[in-house]
Amino acid sequence: MPAPRVSFEFFPPQTLEASFRLWETVQMLAPLRPEFVSVTYGAGGTTRKLTHEAVTTIGRSTGLKVAAHLTCVDATRAETLEIARAYAEAGVTEIVALRGDAPKGATRFTPHPDGFANSVELIEALAATGSFTLRVGAYPEPHPDAADTLADVRWLKRKIEAGATSAITQFFFEPETFLRFRDLCAKEGITAPIIPGILPIDNWAGVKRFASRCGAQVPGWLDEAFRNAARDGREELLSVALCTELCDTLISEGVEDLHFYTLNRPHLTREVCHALGITAQPALEKVA
């Protein structure tokens, strides 16, 4: 069975220490020759400038294809499209278009009075420029603002129809979660690629908090497994084994692409990729 294609997600750094961690992450994972890497946007657009700097610098210094996250939060339509134009001028051809989370201190997303009301409007405007390949988010478990998974699937279909060419899912803990979602998407007529988002578990307590915010259900057996592993100091071994098994099951079910949420902590992602048969390749030629 051939190794899957992979992509990686990074955070833009907000401190000097974080900058070193990002570049360590890029240098460790770039030799695995990902299909693309993406750089996130902070909640409420708080890292807008940092995201732009990270995207352009990674692309220029490594030759990797870099996708920039772009959201609707706390910006007018004109401001958002100006950011997109700046990416296009910098040679960035891929965008992950998202509604975005509520700004810090807010309990729910509220559109800017002169901004895009939702992700579909953003995607339509970006698609009209003809400058980008557009990826979008997908939710194999109900988004906190959605009535149920079917509502999420139908909204995803609208995003694809608006101009997106593929979707990347929120992380999940069991393969059946993604496989059921994929089947439902197919039933609703979605033919665009849906890439599962994979989160190697670096810190179980932190991942549980993250899961509660984004609606990912934590299986009881997994919580127990990490409690037991913590007693023996085997959390990292357990994380690599579980993540590799998750990915292997997905691959056996026909998944050809995996998107890893690295959290700028590359070691677990690299170990899982190696276990899946993805090894370092000769360095890409850097762009001058």
Salt bridges, closest charged atoms under 4 A:
GLU9 OE1 - HIS69 NE2 3.53
GLU9 OE1 - HIS259 NE2 3.53
GLU24 OE2 - HIS267 NE2 3.93
GLU53 OE2 - LYS49 NZ 2.49
GLU82 OE1 - ARG85 NH2 2.97
GLU94 OE2 - LYS65 NZ 3.54
GLU94 OE1 - ARG135 NE 2.77
GLU121 OE1 - ARG77 NH2 2.56
ASP145 OD2 - ARG99 NH1 2.94
GLU188 OE1 - ARG154 NE 3.25
ASP202 OD2 - ARG265 NE 3.51
ASP223 OD1 - LYS208 NZ 3.00
ASP223 OD2 - ARG227 NH1 3.06
ASP232 OD2 - ARG234 NH2 3.34
GLU256 OE1 - ARG5 NH2 3.34
ASP257 OD2 - ARG5 NE 2.84
